[in-house]
Amino acid sequence: MGMIINHNLGALNTYNQLNLNSSSMNKSLQKLSSGYRINSAADDAAGLAISEKMRSQIRGLDQAGRNAQDAISLVQTAEGALEETTNIMQRMRELAVQSASDTNTEEDRANLQDEVDALVKEINRIASTTEFNTKKLLNGSMGTPVTAAVATVQTNTSLNAATTTGTALTALTDTAGNSLGIQEGDTITVSYIKDGELVSDTLEVAAATALTDIDALVADADLTIDATTNALVATATAAGIDGAFYGLTITVTNTAEGGDGDTNTTATDALSGFKQTTAAANVRLDGSATVLIGANSGQSINIFVDAMDATTLGVQGLQINTQESADISLKAVDTALSTVASTRSRLGAVQNRLEYTINNLTTSSENLTAAESRIRDVDMASEMAEYTKLSVLTQAATAMLAQANQQPQQVLTLLQ
């Protein structure tokens, strides 16, 4: 190589290498100081895109977990209020049992009625004021949609499958084919609760008296035989809560010639075995609460609580001021208790589901965070080794640049 002074190629080459080492060392410093392997898209374009997508999912999962926690709080608030409603109705049932005994005077029953009236008001207060984050929970605004008013349906499966509405009462049998023992001259009393008050009517059994004659006594419902199940079905004549009836009871009294005047327990139990299978409901919009429990659209559950006021439960204006009304009121309270218990059970199931959801979200977030970390985070030990190497190379390049800059001065020896 000739001796030249205008272009110091050795110095230029060393300078370029020094710049490369310095640039690499600066990037290494950035990684060490931030803890990230990817600090800009230039570091790893594909890795940045993948990790950013993962990061959005992680944040979504974490927020979904918080949503589920809030939903649990909402459910616990509703269930806690319904627990008190249950306690109130248990007390109402206790008072009805007490009032159904003729050891009480009219004054005693009036006092019992006063307490029932106060308890009904408290049920309504709980239903109207229970809320979570100012959202009403028990007044029906969180209920499922009802497009057409629904009528109360009570079903009795205690009669023989061959029974029809035209079957004579004296020929009625139970599911095993045993006679109910109804005789001509016996008295049939039909009782039920409507708008909190007792509705009752009677008839005397004749040879031709059939279930259709009992149907005539039930002004607020129609008695039919279900064609599929052969069950005796009582359906409210008017749809909606205003047409609801509760505690349908058909009592058979042994008033036939030679009878003892006592209740025919076998026949009464069979004919009165009605259970509410469809609750009355008014038309309403969908008010159920949607809770997003995932990181993406559509990953949600719906939480609903129908109205839990006294009118919807069928205890509004409940009367226990006579022995008979108190006796029939027990069935109305039992139906209301069953409704509340069913709602509480469903809310408990939702709470359990949400707790499992939170566990799953936590696990998913943890695993996705680990995956994102492997892409984005720097291995500090490996990077520190790289930094040390670059630091040595930079120092060496600096020293060599100084040596390279001295080479042109050798030309001066030729000029002496």
Summary of the structure (lengths in Angstrom):
residues: 416
radius of gyration: 41.4
end to end distance: 21.5
largest distance: 157.5
contacts: 1276
relative contact order: 0.18
helix: 53%
strand: 17%
